[in-house]
Amino acid sequence: MDDNCFVSSPILRPQHPDNAFIDIKKIMTMIIKESGEIRMQFLSILINSVKKENQNVSPRSYVLGEEVLQESAVKIHPYLPKAVADLNISFKNYSKVVEYIWRKAMKYKAKVENAPQDLAPHASPKRVVSFLDHT
């Protein structure tokens, strides 16, 4: 998988039409789902796109990162515990989506073969904040 991620790309600008973001999300999600494994360098770029500080700097890229993480949760959840540890992530500095997926990975022991259905894209909550408030 190419480590040059659209999310952090300087060619992605807020003034691009909505269709560009939709297409990029589809492409990134497809690449992740069809990859044999997820490289930590790629996951790091994707996770860093949803740092809370990026919400103001590049809000559309932040939302794109959140949506790609949600759509790809089943595939990336086995890799997330290691990424969280390696990147020394403090959940308070990132989108709630990162913590949500991490919690599910820990609950299900982060094994690819037992990926939980509630991480499937169609079941991902629009806002994970309410989920986290009840866990």
N, C-alpha and C positions, 0 to 999 in steps of 0.2 A: 504494500500500500504506500502510495506517495505521501511523504511527510509534509508536503506543502498543502496546507489546509485552507480551503476557501474562507473559513471563519476569520482567520487572522490575516487574510490577504489584503494588501493595500489597494487592490483593484475593486474591492467590494465597498461601495460608497452608499451612504444613506439615501441619496437621491435616485438610486437605481429603482426601476419599477418593481412592484411587488412580485411580478412573474419571475424576475431574476432570482429573488430570494427563494421562491417556491421551487424553482428548478434546481438551485444549488442544494436545497434541503433534500430533494429527491435523489440527487446524484450522490451526495455524501452518505445518506442513509443506505442507498443501494450498495455502495462500495463497502461500507461497514458490514452489512448483512452478508455479503458475498465473500468477504475475506476469510481466509482460513483461520487467522488469528489477528488480534489487534496489537499493534506495536505500541509500547509505552510512550514513545516519542509522539506519535499521533494522538494518543489519548490525552497526553499532557497538553497538547495544543488545544484540543477540544475542551478540556476542563478549564484551561486558563481563559478561554473565550467567555466563560460565565462567571468570572470574578465580578463581585459586586461593583468594583470600581469601574468596570467596563460598561456597566449599565448606563452611565452618563456619557462616557467617552464615545461609545459606539453602540447605541441601544439596539439597532437592527441586527448587528452581528451578535449581540448578547442573546437576543430572542432566537436567532437562528441556531446558536449553540445549544440553547435550552431545548429547542424542538428536535434537533438532531439527537441529543442525548436521550430524550424521551422516546423517540421513534426507534432508537437503537438499544434501548435498555436491556432487552433480553440478551443481545449479543455481547454488550460490554460489561454487564454486571459481574462476570467472573474475574475480570481484570481490575475492577475498581478498588477492591481492598488494597492491592499492592500499589496502585497509583496513588491512593490517598496516603499510604504510609511513605512511599518514596518521595512524594511532593510535599510531605509534611503539611497536609491540608487542614486548615481550621475551617469548619463548615460555616462559621459566621461570616466568612469572607467570600463565599460562593453562593450561587443560586441554590435554592432548596432542592432542586432536581438532583444535584450531586449527592446530597445527604440521603434523599429518598432512595436512590438506586443503591447506595452503599448499605443502607439499612436492610434492604431486601437481599442484597448479596450476602450479608452476614447472617441473616435469618436462614437462608437456604444454603449456607456453607459454600457459596460461590462456585458451584459445579455446573458446567455447561449442560450436562445431560439432565439436570433437574431444574432447568430455568422455569421460574414460576409464571403461571398464566397472567397474574395480575401485573406483570411487567410488560405484557404485550402492548404494542402501541395503541390498539383500540381501547385498552383498559386504563391507559395512563391518565391520571387526573389532569384536568386543565390547569389546576393550581394545586401544587403539592403541599402548600402551606397548611391547608385543612387536614390533610393526612398526617403531617408531622405533629400537629397540635394534639392529635388523638393517639399517638403512639407512645 
